[in-house]
């Protein structure tokens, strides 16, 4: 493996003219969920791969490819903060095979697949590097909440300590130490002997965080649309939908998390692609109480303006525009790039997504009405009523779900507003107020959330 030579080229006469694929672009999308590497080419590529341990490496052999400047770009595109890829090496393994070696930071479960040309993309060869052992998303939320509570308590202690330090006091008088904040803990029986758990008891991954507190927690799923390979719509000056909805989503998470009883799960918190069905699955895995998908779409003409709120429809869409919007959003997987081979039991998946009940849609309409009313206070509305259509991303069973089109990014004036951090803050406040008003009238269901 150490004998790979970067930049090796065979003499031109030894190669048949036009027999090699050309690399058009190389893209790397690092994220905590998984890291994606995309090679875009003018012809389809075929690849084989294998894993090597001690140290962990992923080796990929790509046929019909000659090492060129475009492929060498990959060497400089791996970021230091990539959670999976430590580095990459590339060389001409045989006259018709280029070998890539990814040095890994942790064991991975790779998925390697090809995508046919679609939208602005030509042929794509995709490497998705998932962690070999995925973390429990609900446990991650609870750990985040515990850390926030500890940081807040420490901040109070620091402030008290600073105040006490400023008070003049006799040198002979010692002030008592500031007691730590009271934390109510659930007693855990001591194990019968070192290294063993109490008989019949499941070890608590978070000592002090009781099951009762976990059950009372309100979990809200925020879903910034598109991401990664899928930019979504683009405004007249180049503002991309995936960027603006991520910015709004992160601000909304911060706003909602300020309530100690709420924790937000983001379907994506960085620039990477999440398939539609996985967005639904993420909400279900944390047993979310609400699901809010954020978008900023484009229309045929720049005159279209105003925000809209959509919920799922059991039958026909409420309007032709709603149907058009749903079809457009449901096509996101084609652009973003889904590994069809990894989606097992497609029929079972479709049945799961079709389990949405009338009650779920009814609750979604209530949530949508509250949110739409608040958004109308900070900007124009495209429709003054909640619309319905068959959005795949809204099909989370038993979870009230809405899709918010924050504005038309294709409208120059609305694009400028979406770019403005002050307007984003106003929009976030409207969304948070709408959610609060919904919960005030419709208390969340008691959910038994068991950590795994």
C-alpha beads as a LAMMPS data file, in Angstrom:
LAMMPS data file: protein, C-alpha beads

452 atoms
451 bonds

1 atom types
1 bond types

-500.0 500.0 xlo xhi
-500.0 500.0 ylo yhi
-500.0 500.0 zlo zhi

Masses

1 110.0

Atoms # bond

1 1 1 0.000 0.000 0.000
2 1 1 2.941 2.298 0.733
3 1 1 4.241 1.781 -2.784
4 1 1 1.483 3.818 -4.440
5 1 1 2.912 6.505 -6.675
6 1 1 0.894 9.703 -7.043
7 1 1 0.907 11.164 -10.517
8 1 1 2.040 8.088 -12.484
9 1 1 1.016 8.213 -16.176
10 1 1 1.416 5.598 -18.878
11 1 1 2.779 6.567 -22.287
12 1 1 -0.017 7.790 -24.565
13 1 1 0.523 5.141 -27.296
14 1 1 -0.257 2.391 -24.801
15 1 1 -3.772 3.742 -24.271
16 1 1 -6.701 3.622 -26.626
17 1 1 -7.928 7.114 -27.436
18 1 1 -11.135 8.010 -25.634
19 1 1 -11.196 4.789 -23.592
20 1 1 -10.888 6.490 -20.217
21 1 1 -13.481 8.350 -18.214
22 1 1 -12.741 11.960 -17.317
23 1 1 -13.254 13.297 -13.800
24 1 1 -15.362 16.465 -13.943
25 1 1 -15.560 17.267 -10.239
26 1 1 -14.618 15.882 -6.832
27 1 1 -16.693 16.755 -3.749
28 1 1 -16.378 15.796 -0.085
29 1 1 -19.257 16.251 2.390
30 1 1 -18.131 15.572 5.999
31 1 1 -20.764 15.264 8.727
32 1 1 -21.251 13.578 12.081
33 1 1 -23.835 11.206 10.560
34 1 1 -21.603 10.090 7.703
35 1 1 -19.045 11.442 5.246
36 1 1 -19.724 11.387 1.513
37 1 1 -17.186 11.528 -1.319
38 1 1 -18.503 12.080 -4.850
39 1 1 -16.589 11.621 -8.089
40 1 1 -18.457 13.118 -11.052
41 1 1 -17.390 11.887 -14.496
42 1 1 -18.398 12.011 -18.135
43 1 1 -18.846 8.213 -18.278
44 1 1 -20.042 5.650 -15.733
45 1 1 -17.381 4.376 -13.339
46 1 1 -17.061 0.913 -11.830
47 1 1 -15.430 0.371 -8.469
48 1 1 -14.431 -2.414 -6.093
49 1 1 -13.489 -1.902 -2.477
50 1 1 -12.175 -3.637 0.620
51 1 1 -11.348 -2.672 4.194
52 1 1 -7.978 -3.016 5.929
53 1 1 -7.441 -2.932 9.707
54 1 1 -4.598 -1.841 11.989
55 1 1 -4.762 0.940 11.018
56 1 1 -8.245 1.249 9.527
57 1 1 -8.256 1.984 5.798
58 1 1 -10.753 1.819 2.942
59 1 1 -9.252 0.816 -0.409
60 1 1 -11.189 1.540 -3.608
61 1 1 -10.140 0.444 -7.107
62 1 1 -11.823 2.368 -9.939
63 1 1 -11.742 0.829 -13.408
64 1 1 -11.424 2.690 -16.703
65 1 1 -9.819 5.711 -15.094
66 1 1 -6.493 7.446 -15.533
67 1 1 -5.024 9.592 -12.800
68 1 1 -5.456 13.258 -13.681
69 1 1 -5.487 16.704 -12.120
70 1 1 -9.213 16.495 -11.358
71 1 1 -8.743 13.362 -9.283
72 1 1 -5.704 14.775 -7.493
73 1 1 -7.988 17.523 -6.152
74 1 1 -9.359 14.916 -3.756
75 1 1 -6.090 15.022 -1.809
76 1 1 -6.708 18.601 -0.723
77 1 1 -10.437 18.384 -0.092
78 1 1 -10.376 16.268 3.062
79 1 1 -10.919 18.580 6.034
80 1 1 -9.118 18.188 9.327
81 1 1 -12.461 18.058 11.175
82 1 1 -13.849 15.205 9.056
83 1 1 -15.000 12.665 11.666
84 1 1 -14.286 9.665 9.426
85 1 1 -11.514 10.446 6.911
86 1 1 -8.029 11.221 8.173
87 1 1 -6.423 11.453 4.750
88 1 1 -6.447 10.020 1.258
89 1 1 -3.842 8.648 -1.123
90 1 1 -4.246 8.034 -4.828
91 1 1 -2.223 6.225 -7.456
92 1 1 -2.389 4.375 -10.789
93 1 1 -2.575 0.790 -9.534
94 1 1 -2.673 -0.795 -13.028
95 1 1 -2.837 0.754 -16.512
96 1 1 -6.636 0.942 -16.296
97 1 1 -7.263 1.102 -12.539
98 1 1 -6.832 4.015 -10.147
99 1 1 -6.559 3.085 -6.471
100 1 1 -7.815 5.356 -3.685
101 1 1 -6.799 4.667 -0.089
102 1 1 -8.757 6.440 2.641
103 1 1 -7.042 6.557 6.035
104 1 1 -9.885 6.283 8.540
105 1 1 -10.326 7.861 11.966
106 1 1 -12.773 5.145 13.036
107 1 1 -14.137 1.854 11.691
108 1 1 -16.740 2.450 8.980
109 1 1 -19.507 0.600 7.162
110 1 1 -19.033 1.930 3.612
111 1 1 -21.708 2.132 0.943
112 1 1 -20.434 2.605 -2.618
113 1 1 -22.860 3.147 -5.488
114 1 1 -23.377 4.973 -8.771
115 1 1 -25.940 7.567 -9.822
116 1 1 -27.194 8.237 -13.338
117 1 1 -27.112 11.787 -14.745
118 1 1 -29.802 14.063 -13.282
119 1 1 -30.341 17.831 -13.067
120 1 1 -26.937 19.537 -13.387
121 1 1 -24.970 16.368 -12.613
122 1 1 -23.419 13.842 -14.967
123 1 1 -22.425 10.334 -13.836
124 1 1 -21.580 10.093 -10.130
125 1 1 -19.661 7.494 -8.159
126 1 1 -20.494 7.931 -4.467
127 1 1 -18.705 6.678 -1.345
128 1 1 -20.764 7.001 1.855
129 1 1 -18.770 6.273 5.009
130 1 1 -21.092 5.474 7.920
131 1 1 -19.899 4.681 11.449
132 1 1 -19.682 0.965 12.119
133 1 1 -21.498 1.513 15.415
134 1 1 -24.076 4.308 15.243
135 1 1 -24.969 6.192 18.422
136 1 1 -28.502 6.247 19.804
137 1 1 -29.919 9.634 18.655
138 1 1 -32.151 9.924 21.718
139 1 1 -29.202 9.274 24.014
140 1 1 -27.267 11.983 22.176
141 1 1 -30.102 14.443 22.838
142 1 1 -30.150 13.601 26.540
143 1 1 -26.379 13.965 26.833
144 1 1 -26.658 17.346 25.138
145 1 1 -29.337 18.389 27.629
146 1 1 -27.239 17.224 30.588
147 1 1 -24.218 19.158 29.319
148 1 1 -26.324 22.301 28.868
149 1 1 -27.683 22.000 32.421
150 1 1 -24.198 21.478 33.846
151 1 1 -22.850 24.452 31.895
152 1 1 -25.705 26.639 33.150
153 1 1 -25.102 25.528 36.744
154 1 1 -21.374 26.211 36.415
155 1 1 -22.138 29.647 34.999
156 1 1 -24.255 30.455 38.058
157 1 1 -21.478 29.236 40.363
158 1 1 -18.894 31.330 38.521
159 1 1 -21.090 34.432 38.762
160 1 1 -21.651 33.889 42.508
161 1 1 -17.973 33.291 43.066
162 1 1 -17.081 36.499 41.261
163 1 1 -19.651 38.444 43.298
164 1 1 -18.354 37.018 46.583
165 1 1 -14.811 37.833 45.560
166 1 1 -15.723 41.507 45.198
167 1 1 -17.190 41.776 48.697
168 1 1 -14.840 43.318 51.254
169 1 1 -14.614 41.051 54.244
170 1 1 -12.431 40.739 57.356
171 1 1 -9.322 38.751 56.683
172 1 1 -10.068 36.442 59.628
173 1 1 -13.552 35.572 58.402
174 1 1 -13.841 32.845 55.818
175 1 1 -16.955 32.609 53.737
176 1 1 -18.417 29.147 53.320
177 1 1 -17.962 27.615 49.878
178 1 1 -20.806 28.031 47.397
179 1 1 -22.747 24.786 47.380
180 1 1 -23.182 23.044 44.031
181 1 1 -26.644 23.149 42.442
182 1 1 -29.025 20.523 43.735
183 1 1 -29.442 17.624 41.318
184 1 1 -32.161 15.112 42.084
185 1 1 -30.879 11.682 41.205
186 1 1 -32.681 8.393 40.889
187 1 1 -31.149 5.904 43.333
188 1 1 -29.329 3.104 41.562
189 1 1 -28.807 -0.094 43.611
190 1 1 -25.167 -0.959 44.138
191 1 1 -23.940 -3.952 42.129
192 1 1 -23.508 -7.180 44.136
193 1 1 -19.801 -7.264 43.277
194 1 1 -17.379 -5.041 41.352
195 1 1 -17.954 -5.016 37.604
196 1 1 -21.495 -6.421 37.802
197 1 1 -24.865 -4.724 37.392
198 1 1 -27.626 -4.992 39.967
199 1 1 -29.706 -8.094 39.447
200 1 1 -32.487 -7.475 36.976
201 1 1 -31.561 -3.792 36.592
202 1 1 -30.481 -2.121 33.375
203 1 1 -27.460 0.159 33.726
204 1 1 -28.320 3.826 33.375
205 1 1 -26.171 5.414 30.631
206 1 1 -26.827 8.803 32.241
207 1 1 -26.726 8.603 36.049
208 1 1 -29.078 11.154 37.556
209 1 1 -31.294 11.483 34.493
210 1 1 -34.414 9.641 35.555
211 1 1 -36.821 7.854 33.235
212 1 1 -39.556 10.213 34.447
213 1 1 -37.570 13.236 33.278
214 1 1 -36.952 11.536 29.973
215 1 1 -40.648 10.810 29.486
216 1 1 -41.554 14.450 30.224
217 1 1 -39.071 15.770 27.676
218 1 1 -40.583 17.409 24.563
219 1 1 -38.626 16.450 21.443
220 1 1 -39.042 18.559 18.318
221 1 1 -37.562 17.447 14.991
222 1 1 -36.318 20.329 12.824
223 1 1 -35.675 19.355 9.214
224 1 1 -33.687 21.818 7.071
225 1 1 -34.482 20.708 3.520
226 1 1 -31.995 19.542 0.880
227 1 1 -28.242 19.668 1.662
228 1 1 -25.010 18.256 0.315
229 1 1 -25.331 17.201 -3.306
230 1 1 -28.825 18.714 -3.404
231 1 1 -28.651 22.549 -3.228
232 1 1 -32.414 23.004 -3.538
233 1 1 -33.574 26.190 -5.247
234 1 1 -31.204 29.061 -6.034
235 1 1 -32.055 32.761 -5.857
236 1 1 -31.246 35.424 -8.476
237 1 1 -28.048 36.444 -6.661
238 1 1 -26.957 32.869 -5.938
239 1 1 -28.374 32.281 -2.445
240 1 1 -28.982 28.543 -2.076
241 1 1 -32.030 27.093 -0.383
242 1 1 -30.013 24.485 1.504
243 1 1 -27.878 27.194 3.137
244 1 1 -30.624 29.573 4.235
245 1 1 -32.885 26.864 5.712
246 1 1 -29.937 25.411 7.632
247 1 1 -29.187 28.850 9.087
248 1 1 -32.837 29.276 10.121
249 1 1 -32.965 25.730 11.506
250 1 1 -29.893 26.224 13.685
251 1 1 -31.307 29.472 15.077
252 1 1 -34.638 27.773 15.734
253 1 1 -32.870 24.955 17.584
254 1 1 -31.103 27.470 19.811
255 1 1 -34.373 29.303 20.462
256 1 1 -36.348 26.168 21.344
257 1 1 -33.550 24.590 23.384
258 1 1 -33.627 27.620 25.683
259 1 1 -36.700 25.954 27.215
260 1 1 -35.342 23.357 29.676
261 1 1 -38.198 20.958 28.864
262 1 1 -37.527 20.954 25.100
263 1 1 -34.769 19.332 23.111
264 1 1 -34.419 19.676 19.328
265 1 1 -33.243 16.924 16.995
266 1 1 -31.916 18.235 13.680
267 1 1 -32.215 15.917 10.699
268 1 1 -29.058 17.673 9.507
269 1 1 -26.943 20.253 11.314
270 1 1 -24.389 20.761 8.542
271 1 1 -24.170 20.712 4.749
272 1 1 -24.852 17.070 3.927
273 1 1 -27.644 15.156 2.206
274 1 1 -30.304 13.180 4.080
275 1 1 -32.739 10.997 2.087
276 1 1 -36.436 11.722 2.583
277 1 1 -37.217 8.410 4.264
278 1 1 -34.250 8.855 6.625
279 1 1 -35.563 12.258 7.701
280 1 1 -38.802 10.523 8.709
281 1 1 -36.901 7.695 10.430
282 1 1 -34.798 10.141 12.441
283 1 1 -37.935 11.746 13.862
284 1 1 -39.381 8.343 14.714
285 1 1 -36.201 7.095 16.400
286 1 1 -36.329 9.940 18.923
287 1 1 -40.138 9.655 19.198
288 1 1 -40.537 13.295 18.265
289 1 1 -43.584 15.249 19.381
290 1 1 -43.433 17.533 16.320
291 1 1 -41.738 17.559 12.923
292 1 1 -41.045 20.869 11.145
293 1 1 -39.470 20.810 7.683
294 1 1 -37.982 24.109 6.442
295 1 1 -37.771 25.157 2.795
296 1 1 -37.442 28.234 0.587
297 1 1 -38.562 27.242 -2.877
298 1 1 -38.529 28.808 -6.317
299 1 1 -41.291 29.302 -8.865
300 1 1 -41.481 29.786 -12.619
301 1 1 -41.690 33.564 -12.321
302 1 1 -39.873 35.921 -9.932
303 1 1 -43.188 37.565 -9.018
304 1 1 -44.283 34.683 -6.768
305 1 1 -43.957 35.705 -3.121
306 1 1 -44.992 34.842 0.398
307 1 1 -44.676 32.038 2.917
308 1 1 -46.778 28.879 2.954
309 1 1 -47.403 26.006 5.350
310 1 1 -48.206 22.501 4.117
311 1 1 -49.383 19.312 5.792
312 1 1 -49.937 15.843 4.453
313 1 1 -52.981 15.021 2.355
314 1 1 -54.769 11.680 2.530
315 1 1 -56.063 12.117 -0.989
316 1 1 -55.735 14.784 -3.632
317 1 1 -53.707 17.935 -3.055
318 1 1 -55.597 21.041 -1.967
319 1 1 -54.445 22.893 -5.097
320 1 1 -52.436 22.362 -8.271
321 1 1 -49.681 24.527 -6.807
322 1 1 -49.529 22.333 -3.708
323 1 1 -49.325 19.219 -5.885
324 1 1 -46.551 20.772 -7.979
325 1 1 -44.649 21.730 -4.826
326 1 1 -44.940 18.217 -3.346
327 1 1 -43.760 16.563 -6.563
328 1 1 -40.795 18.917 -6.686
329 1 1 -39.780 18.271 -3.071
330 1 1 -40.316 14.522 -3.405
331 1 1 -37.767 14.474 -6.252
332 1 1 -35.008 15.625 -3.883
333 1 1 -33.671 12.084 -3.500
334 1 1 -32.846 11.921 -7.211
335 1 1 -30.632 14.992 -7.019
336 1 1 -29.200 14.371 -3.548
337 1 1 -28.297 10.795 -4.402
338 1 1 -29.886 7.834 -2.604
339 1 1 -28.272 4.421 -2.492
340 1 1 -31.249 2.416 -3.722
341 1 1 -29.495 -0.860 -2.938
342 1 1 -29.246 0.031 0.751
343 1 1 -33.001 0.664 1.133
344 1 1 -34.124 -2.858 1.938
345 1 1 -37.710 -4.018 1.850
346 1 1 -38.962 -1.037 -0.133
347 1 1 -42.509 -2.377 0.120
348 1 1 -42.317 -2.447 3.922
349 1 1 -40.904 1.075 3.930
350 1 1 -43.755 2.339 1.757
351 1 1 -46.306 0.647 4.022
352 1 1 -44.714 2.311 7.049
353 1 1 -44.903 5.707 5.409
354 1 1 -48.550 5.136 4.520
355 1 1 -49.524 4.517 8.169
356 1 1 -50.149 8.214 8.770
357 1 1 -53.578 8.487 10.309
358 1 1 -56.400 10.969 10.053
359 1 1 -55.629 12.031 13.627
360 1 1 -52.035 12.832 12.713
361 1 1 -53.166 15.004 9.809
362 1 1 -55.751 16.707 12.027
363 1 1 -53.065 17.610 14.586
364 1 1 -50.756 18.742 11.788
365 1 1 -53.438 21.141 10.563
366 1 1 -53.708 22.622 14.054
367 1 1 -49.943 23.083 14.249
368 1 1 -49.843 24.500 10.722
369 1 1 -52.566 27.049 11.482
370 1 1 -50.720 28.359 14.544
371 1 1 -47.415 28.635 12.675
372 1 1 -48.982 30.224 9.590
373 1 1 -50.713 32.846 11.725
374 1 1 -47.429 33.857 13.337
375 1 1 -45.447 33.903 10.078
376 1 1 -48.078 36.232 8.632
377 1 1 -47.082 38.796 11.281
378 1 1 -43.496 39.089 9.970
379 1 1 -43.928 38.714 6.215
380 1 1 -46.221 38.085 3.283
381 1 1 -48.258 34.910 2.970
382 1 1 -48.613 33.116 -0.333
383 1 1 -51.755 31.365 0.888
384 1 1 -53.775 32.355 3.972
385 1 1 -54.731 28.789 4.759
386 1 1 -52.736 25.642 5.372
387 1 1 -52.415 23.605 2.174
388 1 1 -52.245 19.835 1.802
389 1 1 -50.346 17.549 -0.553
390 1 1 -48.499 14.216 -0.578
391 1 1 -45.117 15.316 0.794
392 1 1 -43.058 12.192 1.530
393 1 1 -41.138 13.930 4.308
394 1 1 -44.361 14.547 6.276
395 1 1 -45.295 10.862 6.539
396 1 1 -44.067 10.235 10.082
397 1 1 -46.762 8.143 11.787
398 1 1 -48.291 9.714 14.905
399 1 1 -46.092 12.823 14.665
400 1 1 -47.777 16.137 13.768
401 1 1 -45.740 17.297 10.783
402 1 1 -45.622 20.505 8.749
403 1 1 -43.551 21.793 5.856
404 1 1 -42.854 25.538 5.927
405 1 1 -41.983 27.357 2.729
406 1 1 -40.399 30.391 4.397
407 1 1 -40.470 32.497 1.197
408 1 1 -39.854 32.277 -2.533
409 1 1 -36.102 32.459 -2.952
410 1 1 -36.700 33.113 -6.664
411 1 1 -38.176 36.524 -5.782
412 1 1 -35.318 39.082 -5.530
413 1 1 -36.930 40.955 -2.621
414 1 1 -37.651 37.791 -0.661
415 1 1 -34.192 36.419 -1.393
416 1 1 -32.729 39.577 0.182
417 1 1 -34.925 39.091 3.267
418 1 1 -33.918 35.442 3.598
419 1 1 -30.266 36.480 3.506
420 1 1 -30.807 39.059 6.283
421 1 1 -29.931 37.650 9.770
422 1 1 -32.419 40.055 11.379
423 1 1 -35.277 38.704 9.261
424 1 1 -34.153 35.139 9.978
425 1 1 -34.430 35.934 13.691
426 1 1 -37.956 37.345 13.216
427 1 1 -38.907 34.200 11.294
428 1 1 -37.490 31.978 14.036
429 1 1 -39.452 33.876 16.679
430 1 1 -42.640 33.410 14.645
431 1 1 -42.024 29.665 14.297
432 1 1 -41.236 29.275 18.005
433 1 1 -44.336 31.250 19.010
434 1 1 -46.534 29.177 16.707
435 1 1 -45.144 25.972 18.212
436 1 1 -45.691 27.301 21.753
437 1 1 -49.300 28.260 20.956
438 1 1 -49.928 24.784 19.527
439 1 1 -48.613 23.082 22.690
440 1 1 -50.638 25.445 24.909
441 1 1 -53.822 24.153 23.263
442 1 1 -52.625 20.607 22.566
443 1 1 -50.363 19.294 25.355
444 1 1 -47.850 16.733 24.081
445 1 1 -48.641 13.077 24.531
446 1 1 -46.895 11.216 27.314
447 1 1 -44.226 9.120 25.596
448 1 1 -42.176 6.397 27.241
449 1 1 -38.783 6.977 25.662
450 1 1 -36.450 4.144 26.558
451 1 1 -32.732 4.677 25.976
452 1 1 -31.004 1.783 24.235

Bonds

1 1 1 2
2 1 2 3
3 1 3 4
4 1 4 5
5 1 5 6
6 1 6 7
7 1 7 8
8 1 8 9
9 1 9 10
10 1 10 11
11 1 11 12
12 1 12 13
13 1 13 14
14 1 14 15
15 1 15 16
16 1 16 17
17 1 17 18
18 1 18 19
19 1 19 20
20 1 20 21
21 1 21 22
22 1 22 23
23 1 23 24
24 1 24 25
25 1 25 26
26 1 26 27
27 1 27 28
28 1 28 29
29 1 29 30
30 1 30 31
31 1 31 32
32 1 32 33
33 1 33 34
34 1 34 35
35 1 35 36
36 1 36 37
37 1 37 38
38 1 38 39
39 1 39 40
40 1 40 41
41 1 41 42
42 1 42 43
43 1 43 44
44 1 44 45
45 1 45 46
46 1 46 47
47 1 47 48
48 1 48 49
49 1 49 50
50 1 50 51
51 1 51 52
52 1 52 53
53 1 53 54
54 1 54 55
55 1 55 56
56 1 56 57
57 1 57 58
58 1 58 59
59 1 59 60
60 1 60 61
61 1 61 62
62 1 62 63
63 1 63 64
64 1 64 65
65 1 65 66
66 1 66 67
67 1 67 68
68 1 68 69
69 1 69 70
70 1 70 71
71 1 71 72
72 1 72 73
73 1 73 74
74 1 74 75
75 1 75 76
76 1 76 77
77 1 77 78
78 1 78 79
79 1 79 80
80 1 80 81
81 1 81 82
82 1 82 83
83 1 83 84
84 1 84 85
85 1 85 86
86 1 86 87
87 1 87 88
88 1 88 89
89 1 89 90
90 1 90 91
91 1 91 92
92 1 92 93
93 1 93 94
94 1 94 95
95 1 95 96
96 1 96 97
97 1 97 98
98 1 98 99
99 1 99 100
100 1 100 101
101 1 101 102
102 1 102 103
103 1 103 104
104 1 104 105
105 1 105 106
106 1 106 107
107 1 107 108
108 1 108 109
109 1 109 110
110 1 110 111
111 1 111 112
112 1 112 113
113 1 113 114
114 1 114 115
115 1 115 116
116 1 116 117
117 1 117 118
118 1 118 119
119 1 119 120
120 1 120 121
121 1 121 122
122 1 122 123
123 1 123 124
124 1 124 125
125 1 125 126
126 1 126 127
127 1 127 128
128 1 128 129
129 1 129 130
130 1 130 131
131 1 131 132
132 1 132 133
133 1 133 134
134 1 134 135
135 1 135 136
136 1 136 137
137 1 137 138
138 1 138 139
139 1 139 140
140 1 140 141
141 1 141 142
142 1 142 143
143 1 143 144
144 1 144 145
145 1 145 146
146 1 146 147
147 1 147 148
148 1 148 149
149 1 149 150
150 1 150 151
151 1 151 152
152 1 152 153
153 1 153 154
154 1 154 155
155 1 155 156
156 1 156 157
157 1 157 158
158 1 158 159
159 1 159 160
160 1 160 161
161 1 161 162
162 1 162 163
163 1 163 164
164 1 164 165
165 1 165 166
166 1 166 167
167 1 167 168
168 1 168 169
169 1 169 170
170 1 170 171
171 1 171 172
172 1 172 173
173 1 173 174
174 1 174 175
175 1 175 176
176 1 176 177
177 1 177 178
178 1 178 179
179 1 179 180
180 1 180 181
181 1 181 182
182 1 182 183
183 1 183 184
184 1 184 185
185 1 185 186
186 1 186 187
187 1 187 188
188 1 188 189
189 1 189 190
190 1 190 191
191 1 191 192
192 1 192 193
193 1 193 194
194 1 194 195
195 1 195 196
196 1 196 197
197 1 197 198
198 1 198 199
199 1 199 200
200 1 200 201
201 1 201 202
202 1 202 203
203 1 203 204
204 1 204 205
205 1 205 206
206 1 206 207
207 1 207 208
208 1 208 209
209 1 209 210
210 1 210 211
211 1 211 212
212 1 212 213
213 1 213 214
214 1 214 215
215 1 215 216
216 1 216 217
217 1 217 218
218 1 218 219
219 1 219 220
220 1 220 221
221 1 221 222
222 1 222 223
223 1 223 224
224 1 224 225
225 1 225 226
226 1 226 227
227 1 227 228
228 1 228 229
229 1 229 230
230 1 230 231
231 1 231 232
232 1 232 233
233 1 233 234
234 1 234 235
235 1 235 236
236 1 236 237
237 1 237 238
238 1 238 239
239 1 239 240
240 1 240 241
241 1 241 242
242 1 242 243
243 1 243 244
244 1 244 245
245 1 245 246
246 1 246 247
247 1 247 248
248 1 248 249
249 1 249 250
250 1 250 251
251 1 251 252
252 1 252 253
253 1 253 254
254 1 254 255
255 1 255 256
256 1 256 257
257 1 257 258
258 1 258 259
259 1 259 260
260 1 260 261
261 1 261 262
262 1 262 263
263 1 263 264
264 1 264 265
265 1 265 266
266 1 266 267
267 1 267 268
268 1 268 269
269 1 269 270
270 1 270 271
271 1 271 272
272 1 272 273
273 1 273 274
274 1 274 275
275 1 275 276
276 1 276 277
277 1 277 278
278 1 278 279
279 1 279 280
280 1 280 281
281 1 281 282
282 1 282 283
283 1 283 284
284 1 284 285
285 1 285 286
286 1 286 287
287 1 287 288
288 1 288 289
289 1 289 290
290 1 290 291
291 1 291 292
292 1 292 293
293 1 293 294
294 1 294 295
295 1 295 296
296 1 296 297
297 1 297 298
298 1 298 299
299 1 299 300
300 1 300 301
301 1 301 302
302 1 302 303
303 1 303 304
304 1 304 305
305 1 305 306
306 1 306 307
307 1 307 308
308 1 308 309
309 1 309 310
310 1 310 311
311 1 311 312
312 1 312 313
313 1 313 314
314 1 314 315
315 1 315 316
316 1 316 317
317 1 317 318
318 1 318 319
319 1 319 320
320 1 320 321
321 1 321 322
322 1 322 323
323 1 323 324
324 1 324 325
325 1 325 326
326 1 326 327
327 1 327 328
328 1 328 329
329 1 329 330
330 1 330 331
331 1 331 332
332 1 332 333
333 1 333 334
334 1 334 335
335 1 335 336
336 1 336 337
337 1 337 338
338 1 338 339
339 1 339 340
340 1 340 341
341 1 341 342
342 1 342 343
343 1 343 344
344 1 344 345
345 1 345 346
346 1 346 347
347 1 347 348
348 1 348 349
349 1 349 350
350 1 350 351
351 1 351 352
352 1 352 353
353 1 353 354
354 1 354 355
355 1 355 356
356 1 356 357
357 1 357 358
358 1 358 359
359 1 359 360
360 1 360 361
361 1 361 362
362 1 362 363
363 1 363 364
364 1 364 365
365 1 365 366
366 1 366 367
367 1 367 368
368 1 368 369
369 1 369 370
370 1 370 371
371 1 371 372
372 1 372 373
373 1 373 374
374 1 374 375
375 1 375 376
376 1 376 377
377 1 377 378
378 1 378 379
379 1 379 380
380 1 380 381
381 1 381 382
382 1 382 383
383 1 383 384
384 1 384 385
385 1 385 386
386 1 386 387
387 1 387 388
388 1 388 389
389 1 389 390
390 1 390 391
391 1 391 392
392 1 392 393
393 1 393 394
394 1 394 395
395 1 395 396
396 1 396 397
397 1 397 398
398 1 398 399
399 1 399 400
400 1 400 401
401 1 401 402
402 1 402 403
403 1 403 404
404 1 404 405
405 1 405 406
406 1 406 407
407 1 407 408
408 1 408 409
409 1 409 410
410 1 410 411
411 1 411 412
412 1 412 413
413 1 413 414
414 1 414 415
415 1 415 416
416 1 416 417
417 1 417 418
418 1 418 419
419 1 419 420
420 1 420 421
421 1 421 422
422 1 422 423
423 1 423 424
424 1 424 425
425 1 425 426
426 1 426 427
427 1 427 428
428 1 428 429
429 1 429 430
430 1 430 431
431 1 431 432
432 1 432 433
433 1 433 434
434 1 434 435
435 1 435 436
436 1 436 437
437 1 437 438
438 1 438 439
439 1 439 440
440 1 440 441
441 1 441 442
442 1 442 443
443 1 443 444
444 1 444 445
445 1 445 446
446 1 446 447
447 1 447 448
448 1 448 449
449 1 449 450
450 1 450 451
451 1 451 452
